[in-house]
Amino acid sequence: MGFSSNQGGFLNEINVTPFVDVMLVLLIIFMVTAPMLTQGVEVDLPRTRTVETLPEESDNLVLSVKKDGSLFLDEYEVTLDSLSTQLKKILKGDGKLLYLKADADVSYGVVVKVMARVKEAGIEKLGVVAEPEEDAS
């Protein structure tokens, strides 16, 4: 259907090679950045027998307590004193859920203080995140 190059005519076929190159570059970019999109701060979670997976919806907030006692609301660091006011500002009637990820080495007293501040902010439902227990068999 097309003309040969020595006749001086137009080529009426689309060259898809540049489109394929762009799509491959976009695929590589997606594959590299997708693992970095995890939510929250990395903590060593305690293990338990019955665990449900953490929903990946964007409407949820994750409150992380690291081993040294520092608090992170998603990826932003907050103090214990300002936690309840920050939660009131963020969750004012939006229906968002709050999940608590506490490091396995954090003392029970720190977790109770954090949960008291969450209750003070008016949050009635708090999800606690853990990892599944490994079988000894």
Buried (B, 14 or more C-beta within 10 A) or exposed (E): EEEEEEEEEEEEEEEEEEEEEEEEEEEEEEEEEEEEEEBBBEBBBBEEEEBEEBEEEEEBBBBBBBEEEBBBBBEEEBEBEEBBEBBEEBBEEEEBBBBBBBBEEBEEEBBEBBBEBBEEBEBEEBBBBBEEEEEEE
